[in-house]
Amino acid sequence: MAGLSPAMTMHGEPMVRGTLYGIGVGPGDPELVTLKAVRLLRAVAVVAYPAPDRGESFARAIVAEWIGPHQREIAIRFPMRPGAPPVAIYEAAADRLAGELEAGRDVALLCQGDAMLYGSFIPIFARLAPHHRVEIVPGVSSLAACGAAAGQPLATRDETLTVVPATLPEADLRRRLAAADAAAVIKIGRHLGKLRRVLDRLDLAGAAVYVERASLPVQRVAPLAAVDPEAAPYFSMVLVRRGGPF
Amino acid sequence: MAGLSPAMTMHGEPMVRGTLYGIGVGPGDPELVTLKAVRLLRAVAVVAYPAPDRGESFARAIVAEWIGPHQREIAIRFPMRPGAPPVAIYEAAADRLAGELEAGRDVALLCQGDAMLYGSFIPIFARLAPHHRVEIVPGVSSLAACGAAAGQPLATRDETLTVVPATLPEADLRRRLAAADAAAVIKIGRHLGKLRRVLDRLDLAGAAVYVERASLPVQRVAPLAAVDPEAAPYFSMVLVRRGGPF
């Protein structure tokens, strides 16, 4: 990015720094990765990704076949509990990746879905972009995967589409959905009961389709009414479209 | 899809029909095509795509390297003028593709960006899905490509994201943008002057980034104020985000 004043080597030559690639790896199906993501993944020295406290990273699993034993891997571990992760995790991860970039190594930072649409690494890009070369590689979003799974348009023609996190307070959720032509409600998990109440009151529950783990073999598509509100995973979405036939 | 009663051959065996693949080919960079799109494209007997009255199809150009001389190609030609295309074009295209499917041939129907996000072929899927096997392959949306090009999040955390067609009447555009946390205004073209007025009055023009032909070599990213309102192509977008640092 602009404004870099490159560090110098002992011989007064500019030091070559690495590039940070923020790579959207898509919604989960390993075939929904782009050619560009595969090319960069195979080329970088370091692959970093989000992971739970313990256990495997979903983002890494999506592209596992393209990661080789010669590549350094960095798991950025997040506590698996609701709410925003501690800022210290982003700080520490940004510092660690900055070290790799300053040593001249290219880093791929994997993001599920698309990197810039509610991407969990946006705070890391924001920290590193002023001082390092950062390139974002867009990916197939879970939004696109849910529309494909449901076989229904997210929006068409002159409709507006509103993407609404289910984590909003009930009154805000209601206000947003009341105003929407078409909506995709994301981050469902334990908020499904609240969302059901809101859609029932707006008389929109019948127009709502529930999609779980879109693009994976365990993908599930169901009318919202058929879903147990206690059993929705985080990776689920509800699509609502007011418009009739398209 | 469910409910098909398969036609029979002369020998009383069910006739094998083709599958229609609705394939999102991404925003323009041939490397932003998915592995699944490439696999299906190389396998199908027929490749169909939108095209202008005269001249080349942008969707076809994106994946040209994967189309072989043994494949039948069907250009679905649209008049290059504002407004919704005549229904007769969709009717004729659906009939033609139905003929291929009934003859047992698989068909890939190419869509720029993602197929279900304002996809131009939604009316064709709607006509064919009740009678044929249809599978939608999601793609990288121009939305994702614009966020990547601008190097700024489309939305983050608990923000809502509203996708608004610039073709709306000025009062509707104003109402939608006034209520949005973050917005992506699409289908800009000759509507840029109107959008500028709306954003100026909402005091949001300073927070607006203009992106043109995202992911192509001619990609352009500029503050909205720097853009000639008479010169915006259809393939441009304006991102507005109220939130401060992320």
HADDOCK unambig.tbl for C-alpha pairs under 7 A between the chains (distance, minus, plus):
assign (segid A and resid 31 and name CA) (segid B and resid 34 and name CA) 6.66 0.50 0.50
assign (segid A and resid 31 and name CA) (segid B and resid 35 and name CA) 5.05 0.50 0.50
assign (segid A and resid 31 and name CA) (segid B and resid 36 and name CA) 4.92 0.50 0.50
assign (segid A and resid 32 and name CA) (segid B and resid 34 and name CA) 5.22 0.50 0.50
assign (segid A and resid 32 and name CA) (segid B and resid 35 and name CA) 6.11 0.50 0.50
assign (segid A and resid 32 and name CA) (segid B and resid 36 and name CA) 5.98 0.50 0.50
assign (segid A and resid 33 and name CA) (segid B and resid 34 and name CA) 5.27 0.50 0.50
assign (segid A and resid 33 and name CA) (segid B and resid 35 and name CA) 6.15 0.50 0.50
assign (segid A and resid 34 and name CA) (segid B and resid 31 and name CA) 6.66 0.50 0.50
assign (segid A and resid 34 and name CA) (segid B and resid 32 and name CA) 5.22 0.50 0.50
assign (segid A and resid 34 and name CA) (segid B and resid 33 and name CA) 5.27 0.50 0.50
assign (segid A and resid 34 and name CA) (segid B and resid 34 and name CA) 4.07 0.50 0.50
assign (segid A and resid 34 and name CA) (segid B and resid 35 and name CA) 6.05 0.50 0.50
assign (segid A and resid 35 and name CA) (segid B and resid 31 and name CA) 5.05 0.50 0.50
assign (segid A and resid 35 and name CA) (segid B and resid 32 and name CA) 6.10 0.50 0.50
assign (segid A and resid 35 and name CA) (segid B and resid 33 and name CA) 6.13 0.50 0.50
assign (segid A and resid 35 and name CA) (segid B and resid 34 and name CA) 6.04 0.50 0.50
assign (segid A and resid 35 and name CA) (segid B and resid 35 and name CA) 6.43 0.50 0.50
assign (segid A and resid 36 and name CA) (segid B and resid 31 and name CA) 4.92 0.50 0.50
assign (segid A and resid 36 and name CA) (segid B and resid 32 and name CA) 5.96 0.50 0.50
assign (segid A and resid 114 and name CA) (segid B and resid 144 and name CA) 6.57 0.50 0.50
assign (segid A and resid 116 and name CA) (segid B and resid 144 and name CA) 6.74 0.50 0.50
assign (segid A and resid 116 and name CA) (segid B and resid 147 and name CA) 5.84 0.50 0.50
assign (segid A and resid 116 and name CA) (segid B and resid 148 and name CA) 6.56 0.50 0.50
assign (segid A and resid 116 and name CA) (segid B and resid 152 and name CA) 6.85 0.50 0.50
assign (segid A and resid 116 and name CA) (segid B and resid 153 and name CA) 4.47 0.50 0.50
assign (segid A and resid 116 and name CA) (segid B and resid 154 and name CA) 5.71 0.50 0.50
assign (segid A and resid 117 and name CA) (segid B and resid 153 and name CA) 6.24 0.50 0.50
assign (segid A and resid 117 and name CA) (segid B and resid 154 and name CA) 5.38 0.50 0.50
assign (segid A and resid 117 and name CA) (segid B and resid 155 and name CA) 5.64 0.50 0.50
assign (segid A and resid 117 and name CA) (segid B and resid 156 and name CA) 6.75 0.50 0.50
assign (segid A and resid 118 and name CA) (segid B and resid 155 and name CA) 5.52 0.50 0.50
assign (segid A and resid 118 and name CA) (segid B and resid 156 and name CA) 4.32 0.50 0.50
assign (segid A and resid 118 and name CA) (segid B and resid 157 and name CA) 6.20 0.50 0.50
assign (segid A and resid 119 and name CA) (segid B and resid 156 and name CA) 6.89 0.50 0.50
assign (segid A and resid 122 and name CA) (segid B and resid 153 and name CA) 6.91 0.50 0.50
assign (segid A and resid 123 and name CA) (segid B and resid 246 and name CA) 5.96 0.50 0.50
assign (segid A and resid 136 and name CA) (segid B and resid 148 and name CA) 5.03 0.50 0.50
assign (segid A and resid 136 and name CA) (segid B and resid 151 and name CA) 6.95 0.50 0.50
assign (segid A and resid 137 and name CA) (segid B and resid 148 and name CA) 6.39 0.50 0.50
assign (segid A and resid 138 and name CA) (segid B and resid 140 and name CA) 6.75 0.50 0.50
assign (segid A and resid 138 and name CA) (segid B and resid 144 and name CA) 5.49 0.50 0.50
assign (segid A and resid 138 and name CA) (segid B and resid 145 and name CA) 5.58 0.50 0.50
assign (segid A and resid 138 and name CA) (segid B and resid 148 and name CA) 5.92 0.50 0.50
assign (segid A and resid 139 and name CA) (segid B and resid 140 and name CA) 5.45 0.50 0.50
assign (segid A and resid 139 and name CA) (segid B and resid 144 and name CA) 6.99 0.50 0.50
assign (segid A and resid 140 and name CA) (segid B and resid 138 and name CA) 6.75 0.50 0.50
assign (segid A and resid 140 and name CA) (segid B and resid 139 and name CA) 5.46 0.50 0.50
assign (segid A and resid 140 and name CA) (segid B and resid 140 and name CA) 4.51 0.50 0.50
assign (segid A and resid 144 and name CA) (segid B and resid 114 and name CA) 6.57 0.50 0.50
assign (segid A and resid 144 and name CA) (segid B and resid 116 and name CA) 6.75 0.50 0.50
assign (segid A and resid 144 and name CA) (segid B and resid 138 and name CA) 5.49 0.50 0.50
assign (segid A and resid 144 and name CA) (segid B and resid 139 and name CA) 6.99 0.50 0.50
assign (segid A and resid 145 and name CA) (segid B and resid 138 and name CA) 5.58 0.50 0.50
assign (segid A and resid 147 and name CA) (segid B and resid 116 and name CA) 5.84 0.50 0.50
assign (segid A and resid 148 and name CA) (segid B and resid 116 and name CA) 6.56 0.50 0.50
assign (segid A and resid 148 and name CA) (segid B and resid 136 and name CA) 5.04 0.50 0.50
assign (segid A and resid 148 and name CA) (segid B and resid 137 and name CA) 6.40 0.50 0.50
assign (segid A and resid 148 and name CA) (segid B and resid 138 and name CA) 5.92 0.50 0.50
assign (segid A and resid 151 and name CA) (segid B and resid 136 and name CA) 6.94 0.50 0.50
assign (segid A and resid 152 and name CA) (segid B and resid 116 and name CA) 6.85 0.50 0.50
assign (segid A and resid 153 and name CA) (segid B and resid 116 and name CA) 4.48 0.50 0.50
assign (segid A and resid 153 and name CA) (segid B and resid 117 and name CA) 6.23 0.50 0.50
assign (segid A and resid 153 and name CA) (segid B and resid 122 and name CA) 6.90 0.50 0.50
assign (segid A and resid 154 and name CA) (segid B and resid 116 and name CA) 5.71 0.50 0.50
assign (segid A and resid 154 and name CA) (segid B and resid 117 and name CA) 5.36 0.50 0.50
assign (segid A and resid 155 and name CA) (segid B and resid 117 and name CA) 5.63 0.50 0.50
assign (segid A and resid 155 and name CA) (segid B and resid 118 and name CA) 5.52 0.50 0.50
assign (segid A and resid 156 and name CA) (segid B and resid 117 and name CA) 6.75 0.50 0.50
assign (segid A and resid 156 and name CA) (segid B and resid 118 and name CA) 4.33 0.50 0.50
assign (segid A and resid 156 and name CA) (segid B and resid 119 and name CA) 6.89 0.50 0.50
assign (segid A and resid 157 and name CA) (segid B and resid 118 and name CA) 6.21 0.50 0.50
assign (segid A and resid 158 and name CA) (segid B and resid 165 and name CA) 5.76 0.50 0.50
assign (segid A and resid 158 and name CA) (segid B and resid 167 and name CA) 6.80 0.50 0.50
assign (segid A and resid 158 and name CA) (segid B and resid 168 and name CA) 6.67 0.50 0.50
assign (segid A and resid 160 and name CA) (segid B and resid 162 and name CA) 6.81 0.50 0.50
assign (segid A and resid 160 and name CA) (segid B and resid 163 and name CA) 5.48 0.50 0.50
assign (segid A and resid 160 and name CA) (segid B and resid 164 and name CA) 4.83 0.50 0.50
assign (segid A and resid 160 and name CA) (segid B and resid 165 and name CA) 6.63 0.50 0.50
assign (segid A and resid 161 and name CA) (segid B and resid 162 and name CA) 5.67 0.50 0.50
assign (segid A and resid 161 and name CA) (segid B and resid 163 and name CA) 5.01 0.50 0.50
assign (segid A and resid 161 and name CA) (segid B and resid 164 and name CA) 6.87 0.50 0.50
assign (segid A and resid 162 and name CA) (segid B and resid 160 and name CA) 6.79 0.50 0.50
assign (segid A and resid 162 and name CA) (segid B and resid 161 and name CA) 5.67 0.50 0.50
assign (segid A and resid 162 and name CA) (segid B and resid 162 and name CA) 4.35 0.50 0.50
assign (segid A and resid 162 and name CA) (segid B and resid 163 and name CA) 6.27 0.50 0.50
assign (segid A and resid 163 and name CA) (segid B and resid 160 and name CA) 5.48 0.50 0.50
assign (segid A and resid 163 and name CA) (segid B and resid 161 and name CA) 5.01 0.50 0.50
assign (segid A and resid 163 and name CA) (segid B and resid 162 and name CA) 6.27 0.50 0.50
assign (segid A and resid 164 and name CA) (segid B and resid 160 and name CA) 4.83 0.50 0.50
assign (segid A and resid 164 and name CA) (segid B and resid 161 and name CA) 6.87 0.50 0.50
assign (segid A and resid 165 and name CA) (segid B and resid 158 and name CA) 5.74 0.50 0.50
assign (segid A and resid 165 and name CA) (segid B and resid 160 and name CA) 6.63 0.50 0.50
assign (segid A and resid 167 and name CA) (segid B and resid 158 and name CA) 6.80 0.50 0.50
assign (segid A and resid 168 and name CA) (segid B and resid 158 and name CA) 6.67 0.50 0.50
assign (segid A and resid 246 and name CA) (segid B and resid 123 and name CA) 5.95 0.50 0.50
